[in-house]
Amino acid sequence: MKNKYNKGDKVEFKFNNEIYYGIINIVDFGTFAEPSKIQYDILCESNNTLYKHVFEEDIINKVDNKNS
């Protein structure tokens, strides 16, 4: 299992049908409930919220720091 994103990457992601931008804080290589799926904890500084257990398929793309 290889992760597409790394700690410190700035990403665009969807959570509860909303789009957010944040920085990956933790990479989880599977959890007890979903052992075959990579999940991320992403800090969204604009609303000071840590989104936990964001599935890799919910990350839209990596964001270039120069354009954000």
C-alpha positions as CSV (number, residue, x, y, z in Angstrom):
1,M,0.0,0.0,0.0
2,K,1.6,3.3,-1.2
3,N,0.3,6.7,-0.2
4,K,-0.1,9.4,-2.9
5,Y,0.3,12.3,-0.4
6,N,2.7,13.0,2.5
7,K,2.8,14.8,5.8
8,G,3.1,18.6,5.1
9,D,1.4,18.4,1.6
10,K,-1.2,21.1,1.0
11,V,-4.3,19.5,-0.6
12,E,-7.7,20.2,-1.8
13,F,-10.2,17.7,-0.4
14,K,-13.9,17.1,0.0
15,F,-15.6,16.4,3.4
16,N,-19.4,16.1,3.8
17,N,-19.9,17.4,0.2
18,E,-17.9,20.6,0.9
19,I,-14.5,21.5,-0.6
20,Y,-11.7,22.5,1.7
21,Y,-7.9,23.2,1.6
22,G,-5.6,22.0,4.2
23,I,-2.2,20.6,5.2
24,I,-1.8,16.8,5.8
25,N,-0.9,16.3,9.5
26,I,-1.0,12.5,9.8
27,V,-1.0,9.6,7.3
28,D,-2.8,6.5,8.5
29,F,-1.9,3.3,6.6
30,G,-5.3,1.6,7.3
31,T,-7.3,1.6,10.4
32,F,-9.1,-1.1,12.3
33,A,-12.4,-0.3,10.5
34,E,-10.8,0.2,7.1
35,P,-7.5,-1.7,7.0
36,S,-7.0,-1.5,3.3
37,K,-7.6,2.2,2.8
38,I,-5.1,5.0,3.4
39,Q,-6.6,7.9,5.5
40,Y,-5.3,11.3,6.4
41,D,-5.8,13.9,9.1
42,I,-5.9,17.3,7.5
43,L,-5.6,20.6,9.2
44,C,-7.7,23.3,7.6
45,E,-6.3,26.6,8.9
46,S,-9.1,28.8,7.5
47,N,-11.6,27.4,10.0
48,N,-9.1,26.0,12.5
49,T,-10.4,22.4,12.1
50,L,-8.6,19.1,12.0
51,Y,-10.5,16.7,9.7
52,K,-9.8,13.2,10.7
53,H,-9.9,10.0,8.7
54,V,-10.2,11.6,5.2
55,F,-9.9,8.8,2.7
56,E,-7.3,9.2,0.0
57,E,-10.1,9.1,-2.7
58,D,-11.6,12.2,-1.1
59,I,-8.5,14.2,-1.8
60,I,-9.0,16.1,-5.1
61,N,-5.4,17.1,-5.6
62,K,-2.2,18.5,-4.2
63,V,-2.1,22.3,-4.2
64,D,0.9,24.4,-5.3
65,N,1.8,26.7,-2.4
66,K,2.6,29.5,-4.8
67,N,-1.0,29.6,-6.1
68,S,-2.8,29.3,-2.8
